[in-house]
């Protein structure tokens, strides 16, 4: 656990952080967010004493950080920054090994840890271990930065705008990778971001700051449904119900009782459509290949003409996909139903626009938005199937 009690930082007459008090429970992710100059990065850097607090108490698992030398403290805390900060003259493996080497780990243990962490962050050890930072893409370098921060298995991880210097697609992939890694390692994480959607997606708790003070510290759902002030309401934005979809996974609302066949389209008839709008086509391993539209089939169109062939990498979601991303994918493809597959493309089920609409309408944020006359953008027709 990380505990901040009345923590203050002054620069002369300037009050950068004003009596911040909050707790980060063990194994949770707390996100610091707010306007530029609000004190979020200063707060983060006081935890590992890159910036010394003027007053107040900072504890990690009950130990005052001021009772430990800065060097020893930082070896026990992983740190990831936006610009990655890899040593250009060291290989990927050598970068990851930096802290374990300082701690005196044996060579065999270090090599094993490097291989393990490269696999955890999704980089093939045989391919990437001996590369240099200049040979990596921005997303790959950021993954190596995360691996380096985790190398000595620290209980605490500090992340300062870790995904801010990459393109939107890479950013989304890195966020998904971080979520997967956090489920596996369960570190106590403090993360700074300026992106509200990222905070809602990644945080177990969000600390919204303003001019050095804490405006609200709450679970994302509470922040969205019950903003503590007009500033919080305005900062989060009018589309709070839509943002809330970033907290729900496809796995939470998908249906698994879909009809599928590996027999080919010619053997499909209307009788096979009793389970829904589509009959999904899969290969012998269950990998999604397409579907047959039962409504078109019922109109007399031959089965082979009613079928649609797709690449599952482009036309399906995974159980870990957020409902916000699934909705965006539906709108882009023109679908009201989206197939759900595993990481090998094997069909698991489907998620519908109706299920997403019901999730939105079930939140307090949705009710509040309607009361304020906000338009949520949900279509009036909630029937399932492709958009006509």
KAZIDA-V391798 format. One record per residue. N is the residue number from 0. RES is the residue in three letters. PHI is phi in radians with two decimals (999 if undefined). OMEGA is omega in whole degrees, -180 to 180 (none if undefined). D_FIRST is the distance of its C-alpha to the first C-alpha in Angstrom with 2 decimals. Layout:
[[N RES PHI OMEGA D_FIRST] [N RES PHI OMEGA D_FIRST]]
//
This chain:
[[0 UNK 999 173 0.00] [1 UNK -1.92 179 3.78] [2 UNK -2.23 173 6.45] [3 UNK -1.92 -179 10.07] [4 UNK -2.20 177 12.87] [5 UNK 0.90 -176 16.44] [6 UNK -1.38 -176 16.06] [7 UNK -2.32 174 19.60] [8 UNK -2.34 178 21.54] [9 UNK -2.01 168 25.34] [10 UNK -2.09 -174 27.98] [11 UNK 1.12 179 31.05] [12 UNK -1.54 -178 31.82] [13 UNK -1.53 179 29.53] [14 UNK -1.71 -177 26.29] [15 UNK -1.40 177 24.04] [16 UNK -2.35 -170 20.82] [17 UNK -2.09 171 21.41] [18 UNK 0.92 179 18.96] [19 UNK -1.37 174 16.00] [20 UNK -2.28 177 13.37] [21 UNK -2.85 177 10.58] [22 UNK -2.17 174 7.06] [23 UNK -1.96 -178 5.60] [24 UNK -1.08 180 4.76] [25 UNK -1.00 177 4.51] [26 UNK 1.45 -179 7.98] [27 UNK -1.89 177 8.85] [28 UNK -1.91 174 10.88] [29 UNK -1.93 -176 11.11] [30 UNK -1.90 174 14.53] [31 UNK -1.73 -177 16.04] [32 UNK -2.50 179 19.73] [33 UNK 2.78 -180 22.78] [34 UNK -1.10 176 26.20] [35 UNK -0.98 179 26.98] [36 UNK 1.45 -177 26.29] [37 UNK -1.42 178 23.72] [38 UNK 1.82 -176 21.17] [39 UNK -1.18 179 18.65] [40 UNK -1.22 176 19.21] [41 UNK -1.04 178 19.33] [42 UNK -1.06 179 15.90] [43 UNK -1.03 -174 14.54] [44 UNK -1.29 174 16.56] [45 UNK -1.28 -179 15.48] [46 UNK -1.15 177 11.97] [47 UNK -1.82 173 13.95] [48 UNK 1.10 166 16.80] [49 UNK -1.18 169 19.38] [50 UNK -2.19 -180 20.03] [51 UNK -1.47 178 19.79] [52 UNK -1.19 175 18.79] [53 UNK -1.32 178 21.74] [54 UNK -2.75 -179 19.91] [55 UNK 1.75 -175 16.76] [56 UNK -2.20 174 13.53] [57 UNK -2.11 -178 10.62] [58 UNK -2.16 171 7.94] [59 UNK -2.12 -176 5.73] [60 UNK 0.91 175 4.98] [61 UNK 1.46 -179 7.63] [62 UNK -1.75 178 9.91] [63 UNK -1.16 -177 11.85] [64 UNK -1.12 180 12.43] [65 UNK -1.31 179 16.02] [66 UNK -1.53 -178 16.62] [67 UNK -2.07 178 16.54] [68 UNK -1.12 -179 19.32] [69 UNK -0.96 -178 18.69] [70 UNK -1.12 179 20.20] [71 UNK -1.12 -180 18.09] [72 UNK -1.04 -175 14.83] [73 UNK -1.21 176 16.10] [74 UNK -1.25 -179 17.10] [75 UNK -1.76 -178 13.55] [76 UNK -2.24 174 12.55] [77 UNK -1.29 -176 14.64] [78 UNK -2.44 -180 16.54] [79 UNK -2.17 -180 18.93] [80 UNK -2.09 -176 21.48] [81 UNK -1.05 -176 24.27] [82 UNK -1.49 176 27.07] [83 UNK 1.21 177 25.48] [84 UNK 1.30 176 26.72] [85 UNK -1.23 177 28.14] [86 UNK -1.33 -172 30.56] [87 UNK -1.15 -177 33.96] [88 UNK -1.56 179 35.79] [89 UNK -1.90 176 33.46] [90 UNK -1.24 176 33.55] [91 UNK -0.97 -179 30.73] [92 UNK -1.06 -179 30.15] [93 UNK -1.21 176 30.24] [94 UNK -1.08 -179 27.77] [95 UNK -1.12 -175 25.21] [96 UNK -1.41 -172 25.98] [97 UNK -0.94 -177 25.38] [98 UNK -1.24 176 22.17] [99 UNK -0.95 179 23.09] [100 UNK -1.17 177 26.45] [101 UNK -1.13 -180 25.09] [102 UNK -1.45 176 23.15] [103 UNK 1.44 178 26.50] [104 UNK -1.10 176 26.10] [105 UNK -1.27 -174 29.49] [106 UNK -1.02 -178 31.36] [107 UNK -1.13 179 31.46] [108 UNK -1.16 179 27.72] [109 UNK -1.11 -179 27.20] [110 UNK -1.06 179 29.89] [111 UNK -1.14 -180 28.44] [112 UNK -1.14 179 24.95] [113 UNK -1.07 179 26.69] [114 UNK -1.07 -180 28.70] [115 UNK -1.07 -176 25.79] [116 UNK -1.27 176 23.78] [117 UNK -1.06 177 26.92] [118 UNK -1.16 -180 27.50] [119 UNK -1.08 -178 23.99] [120 UNK -1.54 173 24.51] [121 UNK 1.45 177 28.03] [122 UNK -2.09 -178 30.18] [123 UNK -1.14 -176 32.84] [124 UNK -0.97 -178 32.42] [125 UNK -1.11 -177 36.18] [126 UNK -1.55 -170 36.72] [127 UNK -1.90 -172 33.98] [128 UNK -1.01 -175 33.02] [129 UNK -1.73 176 36.00] [130 UNK -1.36 175 36.11] [131 UNK -1.79 -178 35.49] [132 UNK -0.89 -179 33.40] [133 UNK -1.14 -179 36.68] [134 UNK -1.62 -177 37.51] [135 UNK -1.83 169 34.49] [136 UNK -1.32 179 34.23] [137 UNK -1.05 180 31.54] [138 UNK -1.17 178 29.60] [139 UNK -1.14 179 29.99] [140 UNK -1.08 180 28.88] [141 UNK -1.15 177 25.70] [142 UNK -1.13 177 25.00] [143 UNK -1.12 177 25.65] [144 UNK -1.05 177 23.23] [145 UNK -1.14 179 20.43] [146 UNK -1.04 179 21.71] [147 UNK -1.09 -180 21.76] [148 UNK -1.14 -178 18.13] [149 UNK -1.60 -167 17.28] [150 UNK -0.98 -177 19.96] [151 UNK -1.57 179 18.21] [152 UNK 0.96 -179 15.60] [153 UNK -1.24 178 12.63] [154 UNK -1.26 -175 9.10] [155 UNK -2.11 178 8.58] [156 UNK -2.25 176 11.53] [157 UNK -1.87 -176 13.01] [158 UNK -2.33 -176 16.13] [159 UNK -1.88 -178 18.80] [160 UNK 0.83 -171 21.47] [161 UNK -1.17 -177 21.40] [162 UNK -2.05 -172 24.19] [163 UNK -1.47 -173 26.19] [164 UNK -1.86 -179 29.01] [165 UNK -2.17 -179 30.42] [166 UNK -1.23 -175 32.86] [167 UNK -1.00 -179 31.89] [168 UNK -1.18 178 32.70] [169 UNK -1.13 179 30.69] [170 UNK -1.05 180 27.79] [171 UNK -1.11 180 27.89] [172 UNK -1.16 178 28.06] [173 UNK -1.16 177 25.11] [174 UNK -1.08 178 23.01] [175 UNK -1.10 178 24.21] [176 UNK -1.12 179 23.49] [177 UNK -1.09 178 19.88] [178 UNK -1.02 180 19.46] [179 UNK -1.12 -180 21.10] [180 UNK -1.10 -179 19.09] [181 UNK -1.12 176 15.72] [182 UNK -1.09 -178 17.20] [183 UNK -1.44 -170 18.04] [184 UNK -1.76 176 15.13] [185 UNK 0.87 175 12.07] [186 UNK -1.42 171 10.00] [187 UNK -1.55 -168 6.98] [188 UNK -2.09 167 9.65] [189 UNK -2.04 -174 10.87] [190 UNK -2.20 176 14.60] [191 UNK -1.77 175 17.52] [192 UNK -2.63 172 20.71] [193 UNK -1.85 -173 23.87] [194 UNK -1.73 -178 24.67] [195 UNK -1.06 -179 24.09] [196 UNK -1.08 178 24.95] [197 UNK -1.13 179 22.46] [198 UNK -1.07 -179 19.65] [199 UNK -1.18 -178 20.84] [200 UNK -1.21 -169 21.23] [201 UNK -1.68 -170 17.97] [202 UNK -1.52 166 15.38] [203 UNK -1.38 176 13.64] [204 UNK -2.49 180 13.41] [205 UNK -2.20 175 15.63] [206 UNK -1.84 179 15.72] [207 UNK -1.65 -174 19.45] [208 UNK -1.94 178 20.53] [209 UNK -2.66 -180 24.04] [210 UNK 0.79 175 25.57] [211 UNK 1.46 -178 22.34] [212 UNK -1.99 180 21.26] [213 UNK -1.58 -180 18.99] [214 UNK -1.45 178 21.47] [215 UNK -2.81 176 19.35] [216 UNK -2.24 -170 15.77] [217 UNK -2.74 170 16.23] [218 UNK -1.12 -179 16.52] [219 UNK -0.96 -180 19.29] [220 UNK -1.09 179 21.76] [221 UNK -1.19 179 21.42] [222 UNK -1.09 -179 21.78] [223 UNK -1.31 -175 24.88] [224 UNK -1.43 -174 26.40] [225 UNK -2.39 177 25.73] [226 UNK -1.05 -173 25.46] [227 UNK -1.36 -177 24.94] [228 UNK -2.71 177 27.69] [229 UNK -1.10 178 30.53] [230 UNK -1.06 179 28.63] [231 UNK -1.09 179 25.88] [232 UNK -0.99 -177 28.71] [233 UNK -1.24 -179 30.65] [234 UNK -1.19 180 27.85] [235 UNK -1.15 176 26.82] [236 UNK 1.86 -176 30.53] [237 UNK -1.24 -175 33.28] [238 UNK -1.58 -176 32.62] [239 UNK -1.14 179 29.50] [240 UNK -1.13 178 30.81] [241 UNK -1.17 178 31.43] [242 UNK -1.07 -179 27.98] [243 UNK -1.08 178 26.55] [244 UNK -1.10 176 28.28] [245 UNK -1.22 179 25.73] [246 UNK -1.69 -175 23.24] [247 UNK -1.97 180 25.74] [248 UNK -1.67 176 26.86] [249 UNK -0.96 -179 30.45] [250 UNK -1.01 -177 29.63] [251 UNK -1.33 -174 28.85] [252 UNK -2.24 -177 32.38] [253 UNK -1.23 172 34.65] [254 UNK -1.84 -177 37.66] [255 UNK -1.92 -177 38.60] [256 UNK -1.55 180 42.15] [257 UNK -1.52 178 43.82] [258 UNK -1.59 178 47.26] [259 UNK -2.42 179 47.58] [260 UNK -2.59 175 50.44] [261 UNK -1.93 -174 51.22] [262 UNK -1.57 -178 54.98] [263 UNK 1.64 -173 55.66] [264 UNK -1.20 -173 56.61] [265 UNK -1.12 -177 60.26] [266 UNK -1.62 -179 59.51] [267 UNK -1.54 175 57.36] [268 UNK -2.25 -176 59.16] [269 UNK -1.04 -179 58.37] [270 UNK -1.07 -180 57.79] [271 UNK -1.30 -174 54.68] [272 UNK -1.63 -177 53.16] [273 UNK -1.14 -176 52.69] [274 UNK -1.57 -179 48.92] [275 UNK 2.82 -177 48.27] [276 UNK -1.29 -174 49.36] [277 UNK -2.18 164 48.93] [278 UNK -1.91 -176 49.69] [279 UNK -1.49 179 47.41] [280 UNK -1.74 179 49.00] [281 UNK -2.29 175 47.23] [282 UNK -1.52 -176 48.48] [283 UNK -1.13 178 48.84] [284 UNK -1.68 180 45.18] [285 UNK 1.47 180 44.03] [286 UNK -1.35 -178 43.26] [287 UNK -1.08 176 43.91] [288 UNK -2.05 -179 47.21] [289 UNK 2.81 180 48.01] [290 UNK -2.80 174 49.28] [291 UNK -1.99 179 52.41] [292 UNK -1.43 -175 52.62] [293 UNK -1.17 180 54.13] [294 UNK -1.18 177 55.44] [295 UNK -1.20 179 57.43] [296 UNK -1.11 -179 58.58] [297 UNK -1.17 179 59.84] [298 UNK -1.41 176 61.92] [299 UNK 1.78 178 63.92] [300 UNK -1.26 178 62.39] [301 UNK -1.00 -175 62.60] [302 UNK -0.99 -178 59.34] [303 UNK -1.17 178 59.34] [304 UNK -1.54 179 59.63] [305 UNK -1.46 -177 56.95] [306 UNK -1.51 176 54.38] [307 UNK -2.20 178 51.85] [308 UNK -1.70 -176 50.55] [309 UNK -2.43 168 47.14] [310 UNK -1.67 -175 44.70] [311 UNK -1.04 180 41.58] [312 UNK -1.16 -177 39.43] [313 UNK -1.89 -170 40.66] [314 UNK -2.04 -179 41.46] [315 UNK -2.55 175 38.58] [316 UNK -1.89 173 34.88] [317 UNK -1.96 179 32.29] [318 UNK -1.01 -179 30.11] [319 UNK -1.47 178 27.04] [320 UNK -1.07 176 28.99] [321 UNK -1.29 178 27.82] [322 UNK -1.13 177 30.51] [323 UNK -1.12 179 30.75] [324 UNK -1.19 178 31.69] [325 UNK -1.11 178 33.95] [326 UNK -1.11 178 35.72] [327 UNK -1.05 179 36.26] [328 UNK -1.15 178 37.68] [329 UNK -1.05 -179 39.96] [330 UNK -1.12 180 41.32] [331 UNK -1.19 -178 41.96] [332 UNK -1.56 -176 43.78] [333 UNK 1.41 -178 45.51] [334 UNK -1.88 169 44.22] [335 UNK -1.82 173 43.26] [336 UNK -2.20 -180 42.01] [337 UNK -2.30 177 39.89] [338 UNK -1.13 178 39.92] [339 UNK -2.06 -177 36.63] [340 UNK -2.25 173 36.56] [341 UNK -1.50 -174 34.33] [342 UNK -1.26 175 33.76] [343 UNK -1.88 178 37.26] [344 UNK 1.55 -179 38.97] [345 UNK -1.35 -174 39.63] [346 UNK -1.17 179 40.11] [347 UNK -1.99 -177 37.60] [348 UNK 2.87 178 38.69] [349 UNK -2.61 174 38.85] [350 UNK -2.11 -175 37.09] [351 UNK -1.95 175 39.30] [352 UNK -1.08 179 39.44] [353 UNK -1.06 179 40.01] [354 UNK -1.11 178 36.66] [355 UNK -1.19 178 34.94] [356 UNK -1.07 -180 37.00] [357 UNK -1.16 177 36.08] [358 UNK -1.13 178 32.35] [359 UNK -1.11 -175 32.95] [360 UNK -1.26 -180 35.15] [361 UNK -1.49 -178 32.71] [362 UNK -1.67 176 30.06] [363 UNK -1.10 180 30.20] [364 UNK -1.08 -180 30.16] [365 UNK -1.14 180 33.42] [366 UNK -1.08 179 35.05] [367 UNK -1.10 179 34.05] [368 UNK -1.09 180 35.46] [369 UNK -1.12 179 38.67] [370 UNK -1.13 -180 39.00] [371 UNK -1.54 178 38.79] [372 UNK 1.36 -179 41.42] [373 UNK -1.42 179 39.28] [374 UNK -1.65 -177 40.59] [375 UNK -1.57 176 38.13] [376 UNK 1.51 179 40.58] [377 UNK -1.32 -180 40.71] [378 UNK -1.17 -179 44.25] [379 UNK -1.18 180 46.43] [380 UNK -1.44 -179 47.56] [381 UNK -1.81 177 44.90] [382 UNK -1.19 -178 47.05] [383 UNK -1.50 179 45.69] [384 UNK 2.04 -179 47.14] [385 UNK -1.27 175 47.69] [386 UNK -1.18 -178 48.30] [387 UNK -1.34 none 52.04]]
//
